[in-house]
């Protein structure tokens, strides 16, 4: 596998192709592909819901704890606070871009367009974890506090989407205190923020204490989780036939590139490292399929889950895994001069 020093001398296109090829042959991506193929072949392969939920909880806890320990080692500074603010602004702002693009490019209703837009302002923590793994494999360091930025980007997009609907006179549920409580106390947000806080409080001593649990098994659990995600994505694609048009698919491929561009601009203004830039680009390019769908079921029950889940999990998620992350690494390297 090429190191970051070797990659920095490559032509950007060569770098993208090299990283994409390496990525495609990684166990993480191949497990996702296996899940998609098994689903499309109508295999009965499946994970019990409790097991799938357990793997999700494990990944959220591990990434949050390690990020908190990194903050304890790094300390709180102006750049960290600015990065958190940038994450909130990106999460709140990208749904407006997504909504406008959907209304121009597709024939989705206002309700479905707003529901989709919320997903593209929020983030996919598994895409973030995959990007972190790829950076580690390439020897590219990144700021540990990017986990906190990821947590900060979960909820603002939901608020923006509901505000958009309120401006159109929709009958969607109003943004009341009960709904805000349901959004902010979503299990994935609570666990990510809570484990981050525990890692921050206990620091490197706490990390060393539980490293055999959250370090060594991490990639193996991630492989199994992505196998399950492949199954879910493949079956969602089959169910969405006739619902997802070519223009909707085009949006699912365009919006990550728009989000990544916004993330690159923000990272450049913040002065993040190469790894931090790639992670902010990845966060901005990803689409939620955990926290936001749960919120949409409560806030916008009339919105069509076949649209927003298929877009976020069946189109944007695999695009980012296979091509998006290598592209973001190459672009960030080119812009930052290696």
ZABA-735241 format. One line per 10 residues: number of its first residue (from 1); their letters; for each residue x, y, z of N, C-alpha, C, O. Coordinates in pm, whole numbers. Atoms other than C-alpha are relative to their C-alpha. Layout:
N
NUM = a = X:Y:Z:X:Y:Z:X:Y:Z:X:Y:Z | ...
END
This chain:
338
1 = xxxxxxxxxx = 85:-121:0:0:0:0:87:124:0:189:130:70 | -81:-120:9:129:345:-87:-11:82:127:-114:84:193 | 1:-91:-113:226:584:187:-45:138:-48:-56:163:-168 | 43:-135:38:112:944:196:109:73:-74:79:156:-160 | -108:-67:70:459:1055:82:2:-38:-147:23:48:-233 | 4:43:138:434:845:-233:-120:57:-72:-110:101:-186 | 122:-49:62:78:951:-298:9:148:-33:-48:194:-132 | -5:-145:20:164:1319:-268:67:37:-130:48:147:-181 | -66:-28:126:377:1291:-581:-77:-45:-120:-35:-20:-233 | 80:51:110:109:1129:-791:-82:111:-65:-112:213:-3
11 = xxxxxxxxxx = 101:-83:64:-110:1301:-1048:-131:-23:73:-160:-136:112 | 125:18:-75:-448:1365:-879:-86:-115:-50:-140:-191:30 | 82:108:53:-630:1128:-1116:61:-136:34:-11:-230:68 | -67:126:-36:-369:857:-1057:-20:-31:147:-39:-146:185 | 19:20:-143:-405:910:-684:-141:-50:30:-160:-141:111 | 139:42:-22:-784:878:-699:-16:-146:-38:-74:-225:37 | 14:137:47:-761:559:-904:73:-98:90:24:-208:117 | -77:87:-88:-491:415:-679:-70:-23:133:-80:-136:181 | 70:11:-127:-681:490:-360:-130:-77:-15:-167:-157:71 | 126:71:22:-1007:367:-510:24:-150:-16:-51:-231:37
21 = xxxxxxxxxx = -33:142:18:-843:39:-618:36:-64:133:-9:-175:165 | -37:51:-132:-688:-6:-275:-122:-14:90:-138:-112:162 | 121:-1:-81:-1017:82:-112:-92:-116:-37:-149:-183:49 | 89:107:48:-1212:-163:-327:46:-138:47:-35:-229:65 | -54:129:-40:-981:-444:-220:17:-12:151:75:-109:200 | -9:8:-146:-1006:-366:151:-114:-87:54:-221:-91:-6 | 107:83:-58:-1204:-605:374:-127:78:30:-237:25:19 | 115:-81:-37:-1431:-320:481:-94:18:-119:-214:-6:-108 | 83:-24:118:-1553:-237:129:-51:-131:-57:-167:-139:-99 | 42:128:55:-1562:-600:15:-115:-61:80:-202:-128:25
31 = xxxxxxxxxx = 112:48:-82:-1790:-685:308:-129:71:-38:-236:9:-44 | 118:-74:44:-2028:-409:200:-49:-54:-135:-169:-74:-155 | 36:52:132:-2019:-537:-159:-66:-138:13:-165:-167:-54 | 59:132:-22:-2089:-891:-37:-145:12:46:-231:-63:0 | 136:-19:-47:-2397:-766:146:-94:43:-112:-206:-8:-123 | 83:-46:112:-2528:-583:-162:-29:-115:-97:-143:-135:-138 | 16:111:94:-2467:-885:-388:-95:-105:57:-182:-156:-14 | 87:100:-63:-2633:-1122:-139:-145:46:-2:-236:-34:-24 | 137:-52:1:-2937:-895:-118:-59:-4:-139:-174:-45:-157 | 50:-1:138:-2970:-856:-494:-24:-142:-52:-110:-164:-138
41 = xxxxxxxxxx = 19:141:39:-2936:-1234:-531:-114:-65:80:-143:-183:62 | 111:47:-84:-3223:-1268:-279:43:-113:95:-32:-206:121 | -46:95:-102:-3011:-1465:-32:-75:25:130:-124:135:155 | 66:-17:-130:-3161:-1527:311:99:42:108:66:41:227 | -99:-49:-96:-2841:-1398:475:-54:124:70:-101:217:5 | 47:-115:-76:-2936:-1158:753:60:0:140:106:-104:189 | -45:-15:-138:-2832:-1028:1093:-123:20:89:-212:96:52 | 108:-31:-94:-3068:-1041:1391:4:149:35:112:207:47 | 5:-144:-26:-3184:-689:1468:81:40:123:145:145:125 | -73:-32:-123:-3033:-703:1817:151:1:-25:223:83:32
51 = xxxxxxxxxx = -143:5:32:-2691:-799:1675:41:124:-79:143:186:-48 | -30:-118:79:-2700:-520:1417:2:126:88:88:212:73 | 4:-114:-92:-2799:-272:1688:122:0:91:178:106:119 | -117:10:-88:-2520:-400:1913:127:45:-70:210:113:-10 | -118:-44:75:-2259:-349:1640:1:151:-18:106:214:-6 | 9:-145:14:-2383:4:1580:38:70:130:112:169:128 | -33:-60:-129:-2361:83:1952:149:-11:29:210:82:81 | -144:19:-22:-2010:-62:1969:81:102:-78:172:165:-24 | -75:-93:84:-1885:150:1678:-13:143:50:86:216:55 | 20:-135:-52:-2039:469:1818:79:22:128:141:127:146
61 = xxxxxxxxxx = -73:-14:-126:-1890:405:2161:151:8:-25:219:92:33 | -144:5:24:-1544:320:2028:52:129:-63:153:184:-18 | -49:-119:68:-1511:616:1794:-15:123:90:71:211:89 | 19:-112:-91:-1652:857:2053:105:1:110:162:106:141 | -97:9:-110:-1424:731:2332:140:40:-48:210:116:18 | -134:-31:51:-1111:749:2117:14:148:-34:120:207:-14 | -4:-143:28:-1201:1100:2004:12:83:127:85:182:130 | -9:-72:-127:-1252:1215:2363:137:-10:62:189:88:117 | -136:17:-52:-918:1069:2470:99:87:-77:194:140:-19 | -88:-85:81:-754:1254:2182:-12:146:41:88:219:44
71 = xxxxxxxxxx = 20:-137:-47:-908:1581:2302:72:22:132:134:127:152 | -68:-12:-129:-775:1518:2653:150:19:-21:216:92:53 | -143:-11:28:-429:1480:2503:32:131:-72:138:190:-50 | -23:-120:81:-466:1775:2264:-30:128:77:44:226:66 | 43:-120:-71:-648:2022:2489:-98:82:-83:-102:68:-206 | 99:-84:68:-923:2273:2403:67:129:-44:130:197:36 | -57:-125:49:-814:2560:2181:-98:66:-96:-208:15:-121 | 88:-79:87:-960:2819:1944:-35:-77:-127:-147:-67:-176 | 27:73:123:-927:2591:1641:-106:-107:21:-191:-129:-66 | 102:100:-31:-1132:2318:1807:-138:66:4:-233:16:-56
81 = xxxxxxxxxx = 129:-69:-13:-1410:2565:1896:-48:50:-136:-167:44:-167 | 36:-48:133:-1400:2714:1546:-46:-116:-88:-137:-100:-170 | 39:117:79:-1423:2364:1396:-141:-46:37:-219:-85:-50 | 135:35:-44:-1730:2287:1607:-103:95:-59:-208:53:-106 | 91:-100:57:-1893:2611:1493:-17:-22:-150:-128:-12:-203 | 7:25:144:-1806:2533:1130:-87:-122:-30:-163:-123:-126 | 82:119:19:-1964:2189:1165:-148:30:13:-229:-19:-65 | 141:-37:-20:-2288:2337:1298:-51:81:-119:-162:58:-167 | 40:-83:114:-2298:2596:1018:-19:-85:-125:-115:-66:-199 | 12:88:117:-2237:2329:752:-126:-86:10:-201:-100:-87
91 = xxxxxxxxxx = 116:86:-18:-2502:2101:897:-130:77:-17:-226:26:-76 | 121:-81:11:-2757:2381:918:-19:55:-141:-132:75:-185 | 9:-64:131:-2675:2526:575:-18:-95:-117:-88:-61:-213 | 7:92:114:-2639:2221:350:-142:-44:-35:-171:-64:-153 | 138:36:39:-3010:2124:373:-67:102:-93:-150:64:-176 | 57:-101:89:-3099:2455:204:49:-22:-143:-27:-8:-239 | -55:29:133:-2866:2370:-85:-65:-126:-56:-107:-128:-172 | 59:127:45:-3000:2013:-104:-146:20:-39:-190:-33:-141 | 142:-22:28:-3362:2130:-92:-17:74:-132:-100:36:-215 | 9:-76:125:-3310:2385:-369:36:-86:-120:-30:-79:-224
101 = xxxxxxxxxx = -42:87:110:-3128:2131:-586:-107:-104:-31:-135:-132:-148 | 105:100:20:-3399:1870:-534:-121:60:-71:-180:-4:-158 | 117:-63:60:-3673:2115:-629:24:35:-148:-69:40:-228 | -34:-34:139:-3487:2208:-950:19:-126:-84:-29:-133:-197 | -42:117:77:-3356:1866:-1056:-106:-109:-3:-122:-178:-104 | 92:113:-11:-3628:1626:-938:-145:48:8:-173:168:13 | 143:-28:-13:-4005:1605:-915:-54:-40:137:-174:-63:153 | 43:36:-135:-4013:1519:-545:-91:109:57:-77:227:25 | 86:-96:-69:-4282:1681:-335:82:83:98:195:47:132 | -68:-86:-98:-4191:1959:-94:32:-81:126:140:-67:182
111 = xxxxxxxxxx = -18:80:-121:-4235:1715:196:116:-97:-14:203:-103:73 | -108:97:21:-4008:1446:52:134:71:-21:237:24:26 | -124:-74:23:-3753:1704:-63:60:50:132:181:45:151 | -48:-47:-130:-3730:1848:290:55:-116:82:157:-101:149 | -47:116:-75:-3695:1501:443:136:-45:-52:225:-77:27 | -129:38:59:-3413:1415:199:106:103:38:218:67:73 | -96:-107:-30:-3246:1753:259:55:-13:142:173:14:165 | -46:18:-138:-3228:1682:634:110:-105:7:207:-90:82 | -100:107:0:-3031:1363:563:134:50:-51:239:6:-4 | -124:-46:62:-2775:1551:353:65:116:74:173:161:36
121 = xxxxxxxxxx = -67:-96:-86:-2706:1813:617:61:-70:119:164:-27:172 | -54:80:-110:-2654:1554:888:109:-93:-55:147:-81:-171 | -119:77:39:-2376:1293:877:-21:-150:18:-109:-195:92 | -7:146:-17:-2306:922:842:124:-32:82:236:-16:33 | -116:27:-85:-2085:818:1131:81:-117:-53:202:-122:-31 | -74:114:53:-1994:491:955:87:44:-117:198:-8:-133 | -85:-55:105:-1869:684:650:119:71:61:231:60:11 | -108:-67:-73:-1665:893:893:102:-101:52:222:-80:40 | -89:104:-52:-1523:578:1054:79:-63:-114:199:-89:-99 | -70:58:115:-1439:432:712:110:94:-50:219:49:-83
131 = xxxxxxxxxx = -100:-98:41:-1258:754:616:118:2:98:233:12:57 | -106:5:-101:-1065:742:944:89:-122:-20:212:-112:-9 | -77:122:23:-959:384:872:90:12:-122:204:-33:-121 | -79:-19:121:-843:477:522:116:94:25:227:70:-23 | -109:-93:-34:-642:771:655:108:-70:82:227:-50:58 | -97:73:-82:-478:548:915:83:-96:-86:204:-108:-66 | -70:93:88:-391:292:647:101:72:-89:204:15:-125 | -90:-79:83:-228:568:441:103:77:83:189:147:27 | -94:-71:-86:-38:705:741:-26:149:8:67:227:31 | 36:-142:-3:-226:1037:734:-65:31:135:-169:-25:169
141 = xxxxxxxxxx = 52:-36:-132:-282:1193:1076:-115:99:-13:-125:171:-113 | 112:-94:0:-595:1389:1164:-29:45:143:15:-18:239 | 35:-51:-131:-733:1594:1450:-102:-92:67:-205:-124:9 | 90:90:-72:-896:1369:1711:-134:63:31:-233:-8:48 | 124:-64:-36:-1159:1630:1787:-102:2:-114:-213:53:-97 | 98:7:108:-1322:1570:1448:-121:-85:39:-228:-71:-20 | 115:77:-49:-1540:1318:1634:-102:94:64:-223:76:48 | 91:-98:-60:-1684:1610:1831:-72:80:-107:-190:113:-93 | 63:-70:113:-1749:1792:1503:-110:-86:-60:-218:-37:-95 | 101:92:53:-1932:1483:1377:-125:2:87:-237:5:35
151 = xxxxxxxxxx = 114:-2:-91:-2153:1484:1686:-78:131:-13:-201:132:-6 | 65:-130:12:-2223:1855:1644:-81:13:-129:-172:96:-137 | 66:-10:130:-2337:1797:1284:-122:-91:-11:-186:-93:-116 | 113:93:8:-2605:1539:1367:-135:72:-8:-216:41:-95 | 135:-53:-19:-2900:1758:1467:-37:128:-74:-153:141:-112 | 43:-127:60:-2888:2110:1309:-74:-16:-132:-164:62:-162 | 65:19:130:-2990:1975:967:-150:-30:15:-230:11:-68 | 141:33:-22:-3316:1842:1110:-80:128:26:-190:145:-25 | 66:-128:-30:-3404:2186:1246:-18:81:-128:-124:141:-150 | 8:-75:125:-3326:2344:907:-110:-55:-90:-186:21:-151
161 = xxxxxxxxxx = 102:62:87:-3547:2095:721:-141:33:49:-229:63:-32 | 132:-32:-54:-3841:2156:954:-32:148:-19:-148:184:-41 | 22:-142:25:-3794:2531:919:-41:23:-146:-130:103:-175 | 35:-10:142:-3804:2493:539:-146:-35:-22:-217:33:-97 | 140:42:15:-4135:2310:567:-96:102:60:-203:128:5 | 87:-100:-63:-4279:2570:802:-18:122:-91:-122:187:-87 | 8:-114:91:-4203:2836:539:-90:-29:-119:-138:64:-185 | 84:38:114:-4401:2641:279:-145:-24:43:-229:-56:-41 | 134:23:-49:-4708:2609:500:-36:-146:13:-154:-182:10 | 25:144:-11:-4668:2233:537:-68:-32:133:-61:44:229
171 = xxxxxxxxxx = 66:47:-122:-4868:2039:794:95:-82:87:50:-151:179 | -96:77:-79:-4548:1886:933:-6:42:146:-47:152:180 | 1:-28:-144:-4513:1864:1307:87:120:32:197:132:-21 | -74:-121:-32:-4400:2194:1455:118:-31:89:122:-132:158 | -121:17:-79:-4062:2237:1619:-28:41:145:-3:154:185 | 29:-28:-140:-4173:2210:1981:105:-65:89:195:-134:42 | -101:51:-93:-3979:2118:2294:4:-153:3:110:-213:20 | 3:146:-1:-4096:1757:2280:76:-58:-118:149:-156:-104 | -72:49:118:-3965:1712:1927:150:25:14:230:-62:-21 | -142:-28:-21:-3635:1881:2013:61:-102:95:175:-144:76
181 = xxxxxxxxxx = -49:100:-96:-3599:1641:2305:22:-134:-71:122:-201:-48 | -12:126:72:-3660:1343:2078:119:1:-95:187:-101:-112 | -113:-12:92:-3402:1471:1828:132:-5:74:221:-83:39 | -127:-12:-71:-3129:1562:2076:31:-121:87:147:-149:116 | -22:119:-81:-3180:1248:2286:-7:-128:-82:-21:-237:-27 | -12:117:85:-3165:1016:1986:117:-84:49:222:-31:84 | -100:89:-59:-2966:711:2096:139:16:-57:236:15:18 | -133:-10:60:-2682:753:1846:70:128:46:191:128:69 | -61:-125:-44:-2627:1116:1948:43:-10:146:152:32:182 | -31:13:-143:-2641:1037:2321:125:-85:21:213:-49:100
191 = xxxxxxxxxx = -114:88:-18:-2393:749:2291:128:62:-52:233:52:13 | -120:-61:57:-2151:936:2066:52:112:89:172:120:118 | -41:-112:-87:-2148:1247:2285:42:-52:137:141:-6:194 | -32:53:-132:-2149:1046:2608:133:-72:4:211:-52:97 | -128:71:2:-1860:818:2511:115:97:-25:226:78:26 | -101:-105:21:-1671:1123:2386:35:67:132:152:89:162 | -23:-64:-130:-1716:1285:2727:79:-91:94:168:-45:166 | -73:96:-85:-1598:968:2906:145:-9:-42:235:-12:42 | -138:5:49:-1291:949:2684:76:126:36:195:121:68 | -64:-128:-34:-1220:1317:2748:35:3:149:144:47:186
201 = xxxxxxxxxx = -23:-3:-145:-1253:1275:3126:112:-96:41:197:-61:123 | -98:102:-42:-1043:957:3152:131:10:-76:233:-39:-27 | -124:-23:74:-788:1051:2884:67:-127:-47:4:-231:-63 | -78:113:53:-514:822:2762:6:-117:98:20:-232:57 | 1:110:-97:-518:625:3088:-125:-87:-19:-118:-210:-17 | 123:74:25:-879:530:3025:5:-75:-131:-45:-187:-141 | -11:66:131:-803:450:2662:84:-126:10:49:-230:-45 | -86:119:-16:-520:214:2759:-73:-111:75:-54:-229:48 | 70:98:-82:-747:45:3010:-97:-85:-80:-111:-205:-54 | 99:77:78:-1009:-56:2754:41:-19:-146:-40:-58:-229
211 = xxxxxxxxxx = -48:15:138:-792:-61:2439:-26:-138:-60:-63:-147:-177 | 27:132:60:-827:-440:2396:-144:-16:-48:-173:-99:-134 | 141:9:40:-1203:-385:2365:-33:91:-117:-107:50:-206 | 43:-96:102:-1226:-75:2144:103:21:-111:74:94:-207 | -101:-19:104:-905:-96:1937:16:-124:-87:-7:-119:-208 | -27:121:78:-822:-452:1833:-122:-53:-77:-108:-87:-195 | 115:57:73:-1177:-571:1745:-69:98:-95:-162:59:-166 | 77:-105:65:-1280:-242:1583:-24:-29:-148:-138:-24:-194 | 17:19:144:-1215:-320:1216:-79:-125:-33:-152:-128:-132 | 80:121:22:-1361:-669:1244:-147:27:17:-229:-18:-63
221 = xxxxxxxxxx = 141:-36:-22:-1685:-531:1388:-48:90:-113:-162:78:-159 | 38:-89:110:-1685:-260:1120:-30:-79:-127:-123:-47:-201 | 24:85:117:-1659:-529:850:-138:-66:8:-213:-66:-90 | 130:65:-15:-1960:-716:988:-114:102:-9:-219:74:-66 | 103:-103:6:-2155:-393:1029:-25:42:-144:-140:62:-184 | 17:-39:139:-2090:-297:667:-59:-113:-84:-125:-86:-184 | 69:112:65:-2194:-645:557:-151:16:19:-228:-1:-76 | 141:-21:-28:-2527:-577:726:-52:122:-76:-164:119:-128 | 41:-118:74:-2540:-229:570:-17:-31:-148:-106:23:-214 | 13:42:139:-2484:-388:229:-130:-73:-24:-195:-53:-127
231 = xxxxxxxxxx = 128:72:11:-2779:-619:288:-118:98:2:-211:86:-78 | 108:-99:-11:-2998:-327:393:-7:86:-127:-116:112:-179 | -4:-85:120:-2885:-113:97:-52:-76:-122:-131:-22:-199 | 42:79:115:-2934:-392:-157:-150:-25:-1:-214:-13:-105 | 145:25:-8:-3284:-476:-35:-79:130:-17:-189:130:-72 | 67:-129:20:-3372:-107:-24:-5:38:-146:-105:93:-193 | -3:-30:143:-3266:-67:-387:-107:-80:-75:-171:-29:-166 | 103:82:67:-3494:-354:-489:-140:53:30:-226:54:-57 | 133:-50:-37:-3789:-209:-298:-31:135:-64:-147:172:-82 | 19:-137:48:-3732:138:-444:-21:8:-151:-31:118:-206
241 = xxxxxxxxxx = 23:-2:145:-3782:35:-808:-131:71:-30:-235:41:28 | 119:-76:34:-4026:278:-965:-20:123:86:-99:211:51 | 11:-116:-90:-3986:524:-677:114:97:-24:96:219:-21 | -119:-82:19:-3633:648:-743:25:19:-149:54:-77:-221 | -22:-32:141:-3598:822:-1080:148:25:-26:227:36:67 | -138:-29:36:-3276:886:-1269:46:134:54:162:148:92 | -37:-132:-52:-3283:1250:-1160:25:-3:150:110:69:201 | -20:14:-144:-3313:1150:-796:136:-65:26:209:-25:117 | -131:65:-12:-3013:918:-839:111:101:-29:214:103:40 | -99:-103:33:-2824:1206:-1001:23:92:119:137:128:149
251 = xxxxxxxxxx = -16:-82:-120:-2893:1418:-694:86:-73:104:174:-12:165 | -75:77:-98:-2757:1138:-472:148:-9:-29:228:-38:60 | -141:0:38:-2429:1154:-665:59:141:-4:178:160:18 | -46:-139:6:-2409:1533:-702:17:62:138:115:132:163 | 0:-68:-129:-2488:1637:-346:123:-31:84:173:60:151 | -124:23:-76:-2188:1460:-186:116:87:-49:197:132:30 | -108:-82:55:-1957:1651:-421:-16:146:41:82:215:69 | 26:-136:-45:-2125:1980:-332:34:14:148:99:110:189 | -30:-5:-142:-2105:1901:39:150:-7:28:201:65:113 | -145:12:-18:-1740:1795:12:70:131:-34:167:169:32
261 = xxxxxxxxxx = -59:-129:38:-1659:2124:-164:-17:103:111:75:179:141 | 24:-91:-113:-1819:2318:121:90:-36:118:144:52:185 | -88:44:-107:-1624:2108:371:145:38:-26:216:76:67 | -136:-38:36:-1299:2175:184:23:149:24:127:188:77 | -12:-144:-22:-1362:2550:191:9:31:150:93:110:192 | -2:-24:-145:-1438:2542:564:132:-46:62:189:24:146 | -126:52:-55:-1131:2327:639:117:91:-34:207:111:47 | -107:-92:40:-909:2566:443:0:125:85:105:174:125 | 10:-118:-85:-1039:2862:641:43:-29:143:98:57:211 | -35:39:-137:-987:2670:967:148:-35:14:201:-33:125
271 = xxxxxxxxxx = -140:42:-5:-633:2562:875:18:-141:53:116:-170:121 | -11:139:-46:-698:2193:942:111:-73:-74:154:-32:-182 | -100:85:63:-441:1926:864:-61:-71:-120:-182:-62:-143 | 51:77:114:-470:1707:554:-106:-100:45:-212:-111:-16 | 95:98:-49:-641:1435:755:-128:65:49:-237:15:21 | 118:-70:-49:-875:1680:925:-85:56:-114:-207:56:-107 | 70:-51:117:-963:1834:589:-80:-111:-68:-196:-92:-104 | 70:114:62:-1050:1493:443:-121:-40:84:-228:-69:30 | 112:39:-86:-1267:1413:744:-114:101:-4:-231:62:-3 | 107:-100:9:-1456:1743:728:-69:-8:-136:-191:10:-145
281 = xxxxxxxxxx = 60:21:132:-1508:1689:355:-92:-122:1:-202:-119:-55 | 79:123:-6:-1634:1337:426:-128:21:79:-235:-23:37 | 120:-29:-80:-1871:1455:698:-99:83:-80:-219:55:-78 | 88:-88:77:-2009:1727:472:-61:-71:-121:-169:-34:-168 | 46:73:118:-2047:1480:183:-93:-115:35:-164:-167:-52 | 76:120:-37:-2217:1204:381:-146:34:27:-184:151:37 | 144:-16:-27:-2586:1150:447:-40:-96:111:0:-212:111 | 39:80:-116:-2742:1024:767:-95:-113:-39:-179:-97:-127 | 99:108:14:-2921:689:781:-34:-62:135:-93:-170:142 | 33:48:-134:-2948:647:1158:-82:105:75:-200:84:103
291 = xxxxxxxxxx = 65:-101:-83:-3032:966:1348:-115:69:-73:-224:84:-17 | 103:-76:70:-3226:1155:1081:-123:-85:-36:-235:-38:-16 | 122:80:25:-3455:867:968:-86:-17:124:-209:-14:116 | 76:13:-125:-3551:819:1332:-78:129:29:-193:124:72 | 67:-127:-23:-3633:1190:1360:-112:23:-102:-217:78:-69 | 101:-19:104:-3822:1191:1028:-127:-82:27:-237:-38:-5 | 118:82:-32:-4049:909:1146:-91:71:99:-212:50:100 | 78:-74:-100:-4157:1139:1429:-50:132:-57:-168:166:-44 | 33:-135:44:-4149:1481:1263:-75:4:-132:-165:86:-151 | 61:2:132:-4249:1394:905:-46:-141:-36:9:-202:-128
301 = xxxxxxxxxx = 42:138:23:-4435:1064:916:-56:-25:-140:-58:-139:-187 | 56:16:134:-4594:1130:574:108:-8:-108:79:-48:-221 | -109:8:98:-4253:1152:401:29:-146:-34:12:-235:50 | -20:137:50:-4161:845:195:139:-51:36:238:-3:-19 | -131:51:-37:-3880:645:361:72:-70:-115:194:-77:-117 | -63:66:114:-3822:455:34:86:98:-79:183:58:-144 | -78:-102:71:-3693:783:-109:123:38:80:236:26:32 | -115:-53:-74:-3476:920:169:97:-108:47:217:-83:51 | -92:107:-41:-3336:588:292:77:-58:-117:195:-89:-105 | -69:53:117:-3257:461:-57:106:97:-48:216:56:-87
311 = xxxxxxxxxx = -99:-99:40:-3082:786:-143:121:1:93:235:-7:47 | -111:-13:-95:-2875:808:174:80:-128:13:203:-125:15 | -68:126:-26:-2796:439:222:32:-79:-126:134:-148:-133 | -19:81:119:-2832:289:-125:81:66:-109:135:-3:-196 | -72:-71:107:-2668:559:-339:119:79:54:233:54:14 | -109:-85:-48:-2465:818:-146:99:-77:86:220:-55:75 | -90:75:-87:-2324:577:113:101:-83:-79:221:-71:-54 | -99:76:77:-2166:333:-138:87:88:-89:205:59:-109 | -82:-92:80:-2055:622:-360:117:53:82:231:54:36 | -107:-52:-86:-1862:773:-69:101:-107:37:222:-81:37
321 = xxxxxxxxxx = -92:107:-39:-1715:439:38:97:-36:-112:217:-50:-89 | -81:52:110:-1591:337:-305:79:109:-71:199:93:-95 | -66:-104:79:-1509:661:-489:17:132:75:118:200:58 | -2:-131:-63:-1588:959:-268:121:25:87:191:124:69 | -111:-22:-94:-1330:917:8:134:7:-73:213:98:-44 | -124:-17:77:-1040:848:-236:6:133:-73:112:195:-81 | 4:-129:69:-1152:1155:-432:30:113:97:104:206:63 | -22:-107:-97:-1157:1370:-118:146:3:46:202:110:67 | -142:4:-36:-809:1252:-19:84:64:-109:173:144:-80 | -78:-52:112:-675:1334:-366:-17:150:-15:81:222:-35
331 = xxxxxxxx = 25:-143:15:-840:1674:-386:63:79:114:127:181:90 | -59:-67:-116:-735:1773:-34:152:4:-13:214:106:17 | -146:5:18:-376:1661:-109:45:99:-105:146:168:-89 | -36:-93:106:-372:1861:-431:-11:145:46:77:227:18 | 23:-138:-46:-514:2175:-270:102:42:104:147:156:107 | -92:-32:-109:-283:2152:31:146:-25:-39:236:-10:44 | -137:24:44:23:2065:-176:62:-123:58:181:-126:88 | -53:127:-54:52:1706:-47:-29:-14:145:8:-114:206
END
